[in-house]
Amino acid sequence: GAVVSQHPSRVICKSGTSVKIECRSLDFQATTMFWYRQFPKQSLMLMATSNEGSKATYEQGVEKDKFLINHASLTLSTLTVTSAHPEDSSFYICSARGPRETLYGYTFGSGTRLTVV
Amino acid sequence: GESVGLHLPTLSVQEGDNSIINCAYSNSASDYFIWYKQESGKGPQFIIDIRSNMDKRQGQRVTVLLNKTVKHLSLQIAATQPGDSAVYFCAERGSNYKLTFGKGTLLTVNP
């Protein structure tokens, strides 16, 4: 079945530094990838949508200069949290959608727990 | 940012009982709905989906019911097991294939 690999699973960084999170579709080509953020005991909130070879589309209230998204290939999208601050600490999850709808049209990564100290 | 005082709805059942988890969705134009299970520290796991032209779909031990009139979705889990304990989210697909997630329900199965 479709698998999405997300790395790292956990990262701790100092305030002011940048962190890159990778999301790879292992056995299918992902025309679209989605990035979500989830705070404790809350739901997943969509941050942005990225299509291969084009600029990401950000949801209202998400700073595009702070959360840099690159989708350079059909199997890899990256989210870089720039100049991270403690309030950016959260669980970040990617999701990949293939070119055709399948039973598992949306495949999720295992998430990245970011802690900014 | 995080909302102070926000908490997940909870459902506590005995092992072997049936569970019903409910979800209200917001967009009458949504054409596809998915139920996900999320265990602590993990990404969402697909359970079952349903298209808007259906009102019921069954899987293994799970059934999803869709009532478009009142924009309501439910997930029924038969013979609930301790391994079913998790947070369950409904999601609706809107424009540009974006998924919007419901607020989730914490299911606890007591042995």
Interface residues (C-beta under 8 A of the other chain):
Chain A: Q6 T32 F34 F39 P40 K41 Q42 S43 L44 M45 L46 T49 T57 E87 F91 I93 S95 R97 L103 Y104 Y106 T107 F108 G109 S110 G111 R113
Chain B: G1 E2 S3 L6 H7 L8 I34 Y36 G41 K42 G43 P44 Q45 F46 D49 F89 N96 Y97 K98 L99 T100 F101 G102 K103 G104
